[in-house]
Amino acid sequence: MSQNTSEHDILAAADPEISLLVDQEFDRQMTTLQLIASENFVSRAVLAASGTVLTNKYSEGYPGRRYYGGNQVIDQVEDIARDRLCELFGAEHANVQPHAGANANLAAYMALINPGDTVLAMRLDHGGHLTHGSPANVTSKVWRFVDYGLTPANDEGTGERIDMDQVRDRALAERPKLIVAGATAYSRTIDAKDFRVIADEVGALLMFDAAHPAGLIAGGVHPSPVGIADVVTFTTHKTLRGPRGGAILTTAALAKKIDSAIFPGLQGGPLEHAIAAKAVAFKEALQPSFKDYAAAIVANAKVLASSLGAEGFRLVAGGTDNHIVLVDLRTFDPELTGKEAQEVLDLAGITCNRNTIPDDPRSPFVTSGLRFGTPAMTTTGMGAAEMVKVASLIARTLRSRSDEAAVAAVRAEVAELCSSFQPYGDL
């Protein structure tokens, strides 16, 4: 079954091939564990908004300043989205047009610095993002990136934290025009205040990439960078539980530069059906229940982390403060790679992603680690007991990875578990 019966019938009649694939993906999501840290289940209301006739409207520009006619209704939709986002985070200005977090980051760079300027950001192999200066990404071709990393691992589990002494030393030595805080595979709290002190010392601007913790910030379980960083970028589809897309928060003083960098700098007409869906998600995040949800994400991550540790996995950074659990597979099985682990877990109905660990001896395509996340499973209603069960299923699968029958048995248990926690149970 697809996400909407009437729309499903229309699609099935018009394009049976695509309809079948949508059905298959729906079944995959409903019968497997979604443990990718950057994924979530949106509400029925967000799904509905995503599929509206707003997709038909071209609306280059911003409310009140469009390059096409007929945007009277669209302007109201986008204004509501911007106003709700500012209220949610206590920001002076919001741009809700970025199609993705990468676009938001690129726009922030364009608005804040000039080509060739130096940017200080987190090392990719220590948890940074592609848009933080990866040689494979356009950002490294336009700006000069230098990096900071984590403290060494130790037996006490207090290592593998952002090395703020190194951040300061690198900033003093390189004098960057911009410092980027934020990560894509870091399980501990990042406090913008620590970076602000260093940025002010060297006369740099500060950008906080909150793609992962945005929902935790909105829910009050992660310190907010808004009002501390000059610009905050994020995605709307991870812990914030909205549609796929990006957004930017900034000060009134920088609003025009940020808006101009998105349009006409990077993008053409915004996706107003996606912006409507963002507006719905922002309204949901403004409800008191969202704070409970954010707290539950973190609580589940802590239980999942401790349970995986008990199964023999080394926890990178000794555990988690957020929704991410990053594990080093080598203590569990020195021969097991992240690639192999991800693939066999997929067969068992456990969806996650391989991930490099700090100073990983293996390539990014193979890796020695796995990254798990709890936003999606928390949305389904799973709690501590289920996290313990999930850790056990992960360990059983990997210990028996050469036994097809054992993996199939786990797959059946996963399906049974998921049957009791359906995000779209009425479809």
N, C-alpha and C positions, 0 to 999 in steps of 0.2 A: 504494500500500500504506500502511496506517496503522501506528501504532507497535507494535501487538501483533496478530498474526494472529487468534488466537482471539477476543479482544475486538473486533477489527475485524469479524469475521463476525457477532457478536452485534449490534453497532451497525448494521451494514449491513442486517440483517434487521428490526431494530426501527425504524430511522429512516434510510432511504436518503438523504434530503436532507442531513442533517447529516453522515452518513458520507461522502458525496461531497465535501463541503466540507473535512472533515478530510483526506481523501486529497489534495485539491488543495493544501492548505497544507503537507502533508508533502512533496509534490513540489516546491513552491516553495522550501522550506527546503533541500532536497537538491540543487537545480539552480541556485541563485543564491548570490552572495556576501553573507554576513551581516556588514555593517560598521557596524551600529548599536552604539555604545559601551555601551549599557545592556542588550544582549542576549547570550545565550550558549546553548550546547547542554548540557542536563543529561545525566547518565549514564543508562544503561538502568535502573540500580537506583533512581535518583531518580524516573524515570518510573513505575516499578513501585509505589513507595511512594505516589506521588500518586494512584494509582487503586485504593486499597485500601478495605476495608469500614470503615476508621476514619472515613470521611466520614459514616457513619450515626449517629455518637455525639454527643450533646449534652453539653458539658462546661464549662458556665459556671464561672468561678472558676479556681483553681490546684490543682496536685497536693496532695491531702490536705485541700483546702478547696473542694470542689465543691458546687454547688447541685442536682445531680442524682445519682442512684444509678448503679451499674454502671460506675464509672470506674476500677476497680482496674487494668486493663490500660492504659488511656489515661494514667493518672498515671505509669506507668513509662515510657511513650513520651516524654512531655513532660519528665520528669526527665532522661532520657538526652540529649535535645536540649539542655537547659539546661546540663548538666554538660559535654557535649562543646564547646559554644560557649565556656563559661568557660575550659576547657583550651586551646582554640584561640587565644584572645586574651589569656589571663592575666588574666581579669576576675574580680571578686568576685561579681557577680550578672548574670544574663541573663534577659531576657524574650523568648520566641520566639513570642508570640501575635500581634504586629501583622500585619494582612493586607497591608500595603504600607509602603513607606518613608514615605509621607506620613502615615500613621497613627502611625508611630513618632515622627516629628517633632512632630506635634500633641500626642501624649501627653507628650513631653519638656517642651514649653512649659507644658502644664497642670500638670505636676508641679513645675516649677522656679520659675515666676513667676505673678503674678496678672494678671487681665485689665487692660488699660490700661498695663501696664509697658512700658518701652522695651527693645527688642532691637536689637542691632547685628549686621548680617549683610551678606553680599556682594550687590552690585548685580545685579539680574537680567540686565541687558544686558551685564554683564561676566563672566557665567558662573554666577551664583547660581541657586537653584532656586525654583520657584513657592512652596514652603512657607517660603521665606526672606523672606516679606513682600510677595509680588506683590499688587497691588490686586485681582486677579481671584481671589485665594485667601482662604479663611476666616481664615488667620493674620493678615492685615492688618486684619481687621474686629474682632479680639479684642485684639490687642496693637499697640503703636506701634513700627513698624520704622523704623530709620535705617540708612543703608548706607555701605559702603566699597567701593572699586574697585581698579582696576589702575593701574600706572604707565603713562605714555604709551608707544606703540610707538616704536622707533628703528631706524635702519639696521643697527645691530650685532646686532639680534635679542635684546637683553638686556632689552627693555621688556616691557610687558604681564604683569608679575608683580604679585602682591598687594602693594599699597602699605602696608607695615606702619607707616610714619610716619603715613599717613592713618588707619589703624585706630586708632593711639594717640591722634591728635588728635581724632578723632570720639568715641572713648571718653571722653576727658577732658572734652569739651564736652557730651556727652549723658548721661554717667553711666548707661549701660544696666544693667539688672539681669541681662541675659544677653548673651553674645557667642557668635555662631555662626560656626564655621569649617567649610569644606567647600563644594563647588561641584558643578555638573552639567556644565559645559563649560569646564574649566580643565585644561590639559595639563602643568602643572608640579607639583612636590612641594609639599604643604602640611604644615608642621611645627607640631604643636599646641603645642610649647614656646614658640614666638614669641607665640602668642595667650595662653597661660597667664600670661606675664609681664604683659601688658597687662590681662588680666582681674583679676589680683591687685592691680594698681596702682589700679584704679577700684572694687574690691570687687564685681566681677561674677562670676557663674557662667559656666562655659564648656561649650558643647555642640559636639561635632564630628560633622558629618554625613558619614559615611564610605560613603555609598551606592555611590559609584563605586570607590574604592580598597580596599574591604573585603577582597577576595581578594588584592590586592597586599600589604596589611598582613599577612594571615594567612600569605602566602608569603614574607614578610621582605624585600620589595623596595620598601616604602614605610614611613616611620617610623610607629610605632604611637601613636595618641592615648590608648590605654587606660592608666589610671593617671595621666594628665595632665589630660584633660578630665573634668568631673564626670559627663557622660553622653555616650555614643557611640551614634549611631543609624546604621542602614544597611539596605540591601536585601540579600536573599539570592540574587538572580538575575542579578547582573551579573558582576563578576570572581570572585565567590565560587562561581559555577557551581552554584547550588542552584535550588530551585523559586521561583516568583514569591512574594514575601512580604517581611516586614521583621523586624527584631530590634532590641533595645536592650541595651546593656551599661552598667552603672553600679556604683557603690560599694555596699557593704552598708548604709551609712547612708541612701542614697537609694532602696534597693530597694523599700520599701513604698510610697513616693510614686509611683514609676514603675509598679509593678504596679497600683496603684489607679487610675492615670490610664488605663491600657489597659482594665482591667475593674474596676469597672463604669463608669468614666468615659467611654470611647469605644466599646468593642466589646461584643458579647454573647458567644455561644459561639465559642470558637476553632475554627479549621479543623484538626482533629487529623490528617487525612490529609496536609495540607500541612506540619504540624509534624513528622510522621514523615519526610517527604521532606527537610525541613531537617536532621533528625538524620543522615540518610544522607549528605547533602552535607557536613556538618561532619566526619563520620568520614573522608570522602574528602580533605577539606582538611587533616586531621591527618597524612596520609601524607607521607613524605619526597618523593614524586614531585610533590606539589603545589607545592613550592618551585621545582622545575624549570619547572613550568607557568607560575607567576607570572613568573619571570624571562624566559621565552620570550614572554609577552605584551608585556612592556616592550621586549624586543629587537626583536620584530616591529614594534611601533609606531614605534620609532626608524628602522627601515629604510623603512617606509611613508612616514614624514614626510620623510625625506631624498629619497626617490624622487619624491614629489609636488612637493617644492621644485625638483627638477631639471626637472620638467615645466612649471614656470612659476607654480605656486601659491605665494602668500605664506603662510608658516606663522605662525599667531598664536602669540605668545610665543617665536618663533624655533625651535620644535621641541616635543619632548615628553619627560617623565620617567615617564609612566605609560602607560595604554592608549588615551588619547585623542589624536587628531590633528585639530586645528581649522584649517581653511584659509580664507583670504580669496580669493575668486574674482576680485577686481577686477584683480589683476596678470595673471591668466590671460586674462581677457576682461572688460573694463569693463561690457559690456552684459549679461553672464550673471548671473542672480540665483540664489540658493540654491533657490528654489522650482522654477525651470525645470530646474536641474541635477539636483535630486533626482528629478524626474519622468522625465527622459530616462535617467538612470542606472537607474531602476526598469525601464524598457523593455529595458535592456541586461543586466538580471539582477544589478545591483549595488545592494544595499539599504543606504541611509544616510539621514541626515536633514539637512535644511536647518537652519542655526543662525545666530543673530545673532553678529556679531563685536563686539569692544569699540567702542563709539561708532558702531555701525552706522547709516548714513544711511537704510537701508531698514527697513520695518516688520518685526515678528517673524513675520508671515505670509509675507513675501517673502524677506527677509534677503540678506546679501551673502556668506554663508559656508556651509560644509558641515562636519559633524562626522562623523569616522570613528572606529572603534574596532576593536581586534584580539582581544578575548577569544574570540569565537566561532570565528574562522578559526584561531586558535591551537589551540583544542580539536580541530579537525579534523586537525591535524598539519601545517598549513602553516607554512613558515619564511621565511627571508630571500629566497630566490629567488622564492617566490610573491608576497611583498610587492612586489618590484620589478615583477613581472608585473601585479599588481593596479593599481598606480599607473599603469602604461602603459595598461591597459584603461580606467581612469577618464578619463585625458587624451584618449585616442582618441575615446571616446564623446562627450565634451563638445566637442571640436573638430569633430566630424562630426554634431552633434546634429540638423541639418536633413536629414540623409541617412538615410532609413529603412533602406536596404540596409546601410549602414555600421554602424548601430546593431544591426541584426539579426546581422551578422557577429560583432560583439563578444559578443552574447548567446550565439551558438553556441560561441565560445571560452570563455566563462564556464562554460557547461554542461560542456564538456570538462574544464576545470580542476577543477570541483567533483566530477566523476565519480571522480577519483583521491583525493579527500579527503572521505570519507563518515563523518559522525559516527555514523550508524546503518546501517553498511554491511551488516549481517547481517539486515536486515529486508526 
